[in-house]
Amino acid sequence: MKKEVITKKYNLINAKYSLTALESKIALTVIALVRKEDDAFFEYQIPIKNFDILSKDRNYSALKKTCLNLMRKPLTIEDGKDFLIFNWFSSVKYIGRDGIISFKISDELKPYLLELRENFKSYDLKYIMPLKSDYSIRIYELLKQYEKIGSRTFQLDDFRNILEVPKSYKYADIKVKILKLSQREINEHTDIYVTFEDIKPSRSVTGIKFKIIANISNSLDDKKFMKWVNLMRETYVNQDIIYYPVLDANVKINTKGYLYLDNGTKIENEKAKSFWRWAYENQDKLITPILKF
């Protein structure tokens, strides 16, 4: 996929709304056609073939239902006691003979998508498309905004409110059905790697703290990245490489090229991949001299 950049003002990223994964992907594919330097919206057209589940056998009913749902699901932007409620699109039109969906973005979105100079975040649409969970896309955006800070904390009630989590969900449900599922998808497919921990000052969980680091291998050429990893393995045999904050420990490489901790625990494959991504991005923190690559 060619680079298609989504740029949103912070308060749009933090708006209150709930879309399915497919609805989010459609909305974001349209937004990716907007340029932050633009001073007006245009009519944006997208081939239906971009969305496999809708284009299969010209699934007209599914397409119409998805578009209707998009028009029925407003978003809310809050500022203290002030709030603004509006729809993503003012109209959606399907041109069947050409297999194209045409969108007109709501004018209320202009301050959040157009002529942006500050307080905005950009990311590549390609990281969104593989995500399957309804919540993964929202959580990715919310954490991507804080990537440079390295962490983001939510009060549990605020987290529920922003994502419009069903009231029937207890925290155990949120942890399994939203947090762990989204964490797995985000770490596997996007350019950030996230972990989370409960904030539990007493018996009840009152908040969630996320840690965010660059998931560099998802945005690097695979051959170049693996060449760097192999060079690291050759250079740092039986040495401390770096202090890794995600695991709160020093990481070493043994003679077989495996990663392990000071206590001898081997770092398993998924965590090892994440470590290499982080180490590539943080070469200035290597304990022994920095590798020039």
SULVEN-V77557 format. One line per field, one symbol per residue. ss: DSSP state (H for helix, E for strand, C for the rest). phi: phi as a letter, one per 40 degrees, with the letter a starting at -180 (. if undefined). psi: psi as a letter, one per 30 degrees, with the letter a starting at -180 (. if undefined). Layout:
ss: ???
phi: ???
psi: ???
//
This chain:
ss: CCCCEEEEEHHHHCCECCCCHHHHHHHHHHHCCCCCCCCCCCEEEEEHHHCHHHHHHHCHHHHHHHHHHHHHCCEEEEECCEEEEECCEEEEEEEHHHCEEEEEECHHHHHHHCCCCCCEEEEECHHHHCCCCCCHHHHHHHHHCCCCCCEEEEEHHHHHHHHCCCCCCCHHHHHHHHHHHHHHHHHHHCCEEEEEEEECCCCCCCEEEEEEEECHHHHCCHHHHHHHHHHHHHHCECCEEEEECCCCEEEEECCCCCEEECCCCECCHHHHHHHHHHHHHCHHHCCCCCCCC
phi: .ccbcbbbcdccdcccaabcdcccccdcccccccbcccbacbcbbbccccbdccccffccccccccccccccbcbbbbagccabbaccbcabbbbccbgbbbbbcdcccdcbbbfcbafbbbacdccccccbcdcdcccdcccddbdccgaabbcdcccdcccfcdcccccdcdcccbccccdcccccbbcbbbbaacbbcbcbcbabbbbbbcbcccbbcdcccccccccccccbdfbccacbccbfacbbbcccgccacdcgccccdccccccccccdcbccbdccdccca
psi: kljjkkkklefeegljljlleeeeeeeeeeeffkkfflgllakkkkkfffjefefjhiieeeeeeeeeeeffillkkkjbfklkkllekflkkkjeffhkkkkjkkfffefffkhkflhlkklkfffeefkfkefeeeeeeeeeegefeflkkkkeeeeeeefhkkffkleeeeeefeeeeeeeeeeefaglkklllkjifbfkkflkkkkklkieffglkeeeeeeeeeeeeeegkglkelkjfefhlkklkafggkkllegfkkjleeeeeeeeeeeefhffgkelkkkk.
//
